[in-house]
Amino acid sequence: MSSPREGPAPSGQPPKGAADAAFNIWLQRGLHAMFDDVANEPIPEELRRLIERDRNK
């Protein structure tokens, strides 16, 4: 058995790793654009109390 060759695919497309990296960057930027505002909101006090109560069990 021979190992798969590295470099561009015969069709002229970039290697799969490059496509995966580009998709990961696009996905990360999209998720940040959608959810950064929500993630930066303060945690409601009641939820903080529940978390602390569970942590102290």
Secondary structure as UniProt FT lines:
FT   TURN            10..11
FT   HELIX           16..39
FT   HELIX           45..55
//
